[in-house]
Amino acid sequence: MANEVRKDLKYTETHEWLKLAGKNAKVGITDHAQSELTDIVFVELPAVGKVVKKGDELCVVESVKSVSEVYAPISGKITNVNKKLEDKPETINTSPYDDGWLVEIEVDNKAEINALLDAESYKKIA
Amino acid sequence: MLNYGYCISQPGKIMVSRSPLYELQKKLGARFTEFAGFEMPIQYSSIIDEHLTVRKSVGLFDVSHMSNVWISGKDAMKLLSLATVADATKVSEKQSQYTVILKEDGTIIDDTIFMNLGDKYMMIPNAGMNTIVTKWLNDQAKKHKLAAKAEDVSKDFVILAIQGPKSRETLQKLTDLDLNSVKFFGCEYAEIAGVKCVISHTGYTGELGFELQINPTKKAEIVFNKILEAGKEFGIKPIGLGARDTLRLEKCFMLAGNEFHGGRTPLEATLGWTINWEHDFIGKDALLKQKEKGGFERITCLQCVEKGVPRHGCEIQREGKSVGIVTSGTLSPCLNVGIAMGYVHPDFRQEGSILDIMVRDRPMKAKVVKPPFVPKDWAQTN
């Protein structure tokens, strides 16, 4: 079973990943999450400009038989969403950390990022 | 997140049982789910992959969660005619019959297949329905003074389903019985891979297929492995309940826990075609009344015209007004669009009508279509 955990990312206990680039952070679901869900067939993305709080429902990822919520790892404004997933949701399965990213969030509070899990800690639960 | 549960309502939850093939399935990479009191494989590779394998070639299912009931005695035929909507006198030896068992009020207790094996009948009620159905049949026999007995033997049987266009070729390698002689809905005692069983030309996928009732259960592993070996050249795969559900839904077959939940009649479930009105059966008066009165909601097939996946329990609306409810929904692996079955008010189920399926409080447009969603020759043309 695929279970890649990347060193340069931050993680949540609910299997989201976050990558900081300047004042924005990219968010997706981990390799572990996609391999558990298998066959992702639909992604409901949020509207750009929406403001989320850490722990809010960010979007919904559906496999053939399941509906899963993705939670915001940090608070902030959504500045970009991965529109390609609307036509090719399976990209999350094939490339969870690169082409399969979900949203970009403008970081509100850097301390929230520091509080996330590092790769070593996430490996223990993935 | 991570919700890989099987979204389904369960008929009578009991202690969790495992198939005798559990350890073998675990070795084959199965992920398990609890369904109607059984821990069964939900998927091996992936639901879409398994689904397409069955449509295009052949797949092997363990469906031991389904029940087995022997019905015997000199009035067995009379009991079946009384307790199901089928006229059992019309079901000759080596034939099986899909039917429903009703309460007096016309609502469905279970849908089932019974097989006429000559010396006795074998009935296959749904998972977790063995106790209820067996008791019901014995109660009716007693009440109507019939010399017939129903015996729950679910634990004595492993049930395998081998389904797909290459199923006959695969299975033929393992038996001297000419499988071309087993007609659609035919059934008989046979020997498969040296193991005695009951074979029937039946299934729940809409593809060419066979089902095997294997006793004793310890012999099932031999049969399971031999079938996988025989089907290797066709790319056979073990298939989980996830694909079983999507395969049946593309063909608009009913799932007891979903489509019959909450006391539905066969007229509502669009199973009127199973009813033989020329004989007397339990629930007939109620059905005649319902038929005369009309105006009842019926199972309707909806194909989404927007992206999204309809699910069990989603409300169906027309211009903001509730007109029905989804009983089963999924993404169709063959069509790559959302499909659903649900009960819809009679005024709104005309073919071609556009209705809204409410998913997370947002309307998703879907069109009323004629069943099945996926035609018989799909694999040949795709």
Interface residues (C-beta under 8 A of the other chain):
Chain A: T14 H15 E16 I29 A33 E36 L37 T38 D39 V41 F42 E44 V60 V61 E62 S63 V64 K65 S66 V67 S68 E69 V70 Y71 E86
Chain B: M1 L2 N3 Y4 G5 Y6 C7 I42 Q43 S46 I47 I48 D49 G242 D245 T246 K307 G308 V309 R311 T330 L331 P333 R360
